[in-house]
């Protein structure tokens, strides 16, 4: 099981090479308040002075420290490598027995630990500046030594409350967010450092640890500065867990003081003095405290934690490998044969465009209608409902119909409804169908434009590699649609014009409607005859006493008395009794008057005696109650208009979608590929069209590196299974 930690170090190295933090590996995160002794604990574990020291905030960037235990063979191999690189001259220091290596300096090895500390300070100032600010970009350091145990630790900036110097005002929030970022990793072990000369109940480290680990399953407490407690006090209750219990335990250590550091006291001497102090002050707890016991405990906890995390790590790595493989495939391979690649992309785009219209595309939209389905919706829902909402008599009043009838008769009173008035009015109504028909063409054209973007985003992601080719294809398809739009509009306009050119009153559906309407009119006439006054015999209502038929303007004998009475009343009585003033010109108006119908003249009342008459006055149509004949004539025209309009609307509703499909949709489908090949498949355009975007090659390389790293990580985990370490 001891070999599990080097495995994690290998995984860490693999992901460090690609500079990615996609996998949360098991590690020990050190957290504590400022100047609580975090760095001293880490140096005690390493056995060397490698961290910057001083007052105030010193650690201003996360330091990921990997401790790697090596044996004599590893040291010999490293010496040989150093000799080959330095022509037989070793680095200064301790002859290659221990060395360090930074990620940002690549393969450079450091055997002088003083140089390692200077490099940490320089790298911190390079990113964080020299104004006491912090940064979340970590420094990666690996230490190889025969005196360490295999560990991976993270040193974080100390928790602070008040900004000092040039620190930003929100330095407390920045540090807290940085700490929570690392503590939230479920695969990490939290090392909460608290000074013994402070109250454990006020420990900020334990407070933050409980926020992310409320059960305490991955929190280990370390009490530092045991030798600095007030005289007469000790940390026995704290170390025994009687004050604040911690599941993984509480371990006390003794750090070097600032005087010891200034006097260059070695870590080995400090550990020896620490052992003597624990034997003297805490003899019963000496074997369960101290730096060496802390190192062994951390090593054991980390191994068990790694063993528990490996199954999840394996699953996570496999999922990410599949994702990056798919991403790399979407970026495509570098172009070798540009001519074949261009033709392939053009053909694929044309096929996907046509398949989207036909509904056979590989990527089917589920959020909204798209392609052919949307065109079908436009035809049968949008366009169909719009036509059905058009009122056959919309914008046409009864007075308009009556005026058209009168204008069609000319100076002679008509005995029958003139056919010209029907044609005039029905053409006016049919013309209203042209606007929704042209709008249908516009909607289909817009959908054909949207299909271009759909194919670019979902179907042919290869086009994203070549932005110039993508723009050229969009321009060609847009131009083709733009050329077909006026042709389609002209055809739709002609469909309406065809209906207006000839009003076919012999249309079977129209003839049937007219026959039914005549039957209704005949029935109404019979009903009116049945309602005549009883003084007029029904079988002789239109004959004179001598058996001769009456003229249309001659009243029956039974009504002669009425005309005589009206004539005796003067001009006003005649005007009131004579329906000729109302425009009917026969005696039927008197019959309606007997039933209570009041006739209002179209022009002012007849002038009184002695007043001049202006013959240039033109009657102005006004709203009034129509006479029986006027009502009948208007109803006839309105029914004929409605009947014929419904026939034409049915024809338009059927013919416009067919015209749009033939002149726009099908034509674009049939000629799209030939149009693209004809305008884009040219030798002079190959290099320009197949120029990749600036960041595409970089993203492809990054995806390839990440995929390679994930594959290596998968191999490392597979080796664990083979060696039965898992």
VENDAUR-V507833 format. One record per run of one state. SS is the DSSP state (h for helix, s for strand, l for the rest). FROM is the first residue (numbers start at 1). TO is the last residue. Records with the same first field share a line. If there is no record, write none. Layout:
BEGIN
SS: FROM-TO / FROM-TO
END
This chain:
BEGIN
l: 1-2 / 18-26 / 34-37 / 47-60 / 70-71 / 86-98 / 103-108 / 111-112 / 129-134 / 146-150 / 156-158 / 160-170 / 184-187 / 196-199 / 203-203 / 213-218 / 225-225 / 229-235 / 240-249 / 253-257 / 263-266 / 282-285 / 289-290 / 332-337 / 359-371 / 389-397 / 410-418 / 431-432 / 460-460 / 466-466 / 502-507 / 531-537 / 541-542 / 544-548 / 550-556 / 569-569 / 578-578 / 583-587 / 595-627 / 681-682 / 690-695 / 723-726
h: 3-17 / 38-46 / 72-85 / 113-128 / 171-183 / 200-202 / 204-212 / 226-228 / 236-239 / 258-262 / 267-281 / 286-288 / 291-331 / 338-358 / 372-388 / 398-409 / 419-430 / 433-459 / 461-465 / 467-501 / 508-530 / 538-540 / 557-568 / 570-577 / 579-582 / 588-594 / 628-680 / 683-689 / 696-722
s: 27-33 / 61-69 / 99-102 / 109-110 / 135-145 / 151-155 / 159-159 / 188-195 / 219-224 / 250-252 / 543-543 / 549-549
END
